[in-house]
Amino acid sequence: MRFLILSARLWGLHFGRHRIFNGKSWEGTAGGIIAACIPLVVLLPPPLTAAVAAVVAGIAELVSPIEDNLVIPPPVVCLICLALA
């Protein structure tokens, strides 16, 4: 998920024009989600699970009022555990 946070920040700084929440842009969020899908598709067997995990992580990163590293892992881990069960 560190890849998502870094990619979202870089995409947001470079391409972000439309701020939507907490000073974060939808361009940065979309770039982070797309960038997070790449390693997740390799690590998680079904591509749909990887895409959903990336979207959940991107939304958690977007709406987190506190440190991202505390907010993103719990929903993503729960989702992956449910998908793989």
Buried (B, 14 or more C-beta within 10 A) or exposed (E): BEBBBEBBBBBBEEEBEEEBEEEBBBBBBBBBBBBBBEBBBEEBEEEEBBBBBBBBBBBBBBEBEEEBEEBBEEBBEEBBEEBEE
